[in-house]
Amino acid sequence: MINIIASRYAEALFQVGEESNSTEKLYNELKAVVDIIKENKEFADILKSPIVSKEDKKELITNIFGSNIDKEMLNFMKILADKDRLSLIGNIEQALKALINKKNNILEGTAITAVPMKEDEVKELQAKLSTKYNKTVILKNEVDESVLGGVLVRLGNEEIDGTVKNRLEKMQEQLSQVIS
């Protein structure tokens, strides 16, 4: 679940992006920053450390990202440093993505299968789910051999379980009721 504080920062960044017509650009920059922080544990530790001063963190952010990101994103990062919220940057990125998806009527999800789906199968499933939900559905395929066959689709808080494993469990439950 996305942190309430992170949601507020994401909403503020979203509003700035909407006003300047640069929401997607800001999101892409934020995602790139988050990816860099995730890849560099020492850098992440410095940004989260209470020992490192806010001024040192802002200087480090400027030195590393200053020429590579938009001024608005750089200022946003400095505000996070001032407010000791840099540890929430991953959650802010997720919340911003959710706001952009809501604005664009997009629903992201996962299709879990025993074997990798072909691209045309994913597109067909996306089209059917897009019609059902009246939104643009974007799926990423994950492989989990324990599903045995079929597809388990997760869209937000909803799950559509069309797996062989699920069907077998239901049959086993019905048989155990008949036998006992």
Order of alpha helices (4+ residues) and beta strands (2+ residues): alpha-alpha-alpha-alpha-alpha-alpha-beta-alpha-beta-beta-beta-alpha
